[in-house]
């Protein structure tokens, strides 16, 4: 289950060979994400940006006329990842 901005979303993934992966999510919400630290342990949600901030080399957002794109770059230096 994905809990999101209560709008439709488009998810784009781009592999960069052994250099990593780009992830971008576009939605219709004008609310810009921010990372303010971990939520309370008893919170139902609010961990999405914590996860992104933990695993991404860089991330950010781009405001659009009708929504935004949130993007993240993940390095290809993941050891122990099994490739099929």
C-alpha positions, 0 to 999 in steps of 0.5 A: 500500500502506498499512502501519498498526497491524496492525488494521482501520481506518476513514478519514473525510474531510470537505471544508470548502469552501475552508477545508480538509480534515479527516482522521480514522483510527480503528483498534483499536490503543491505541498513541498516535502521537507525532512524535519527528522524522524516522526514519533515512534507511534505515528501512523505515517510520515516516514517517506522523507526519512527513508529517502533522506537515509538512502539517497545521495541527493534529493529535492523537489521541483514545483510545477504549475499543477503540482510538483516532482520529488526526485532522488538519486541513489548511488550504484555502490550498493554491496550485497545486492543480488542482480538477476 
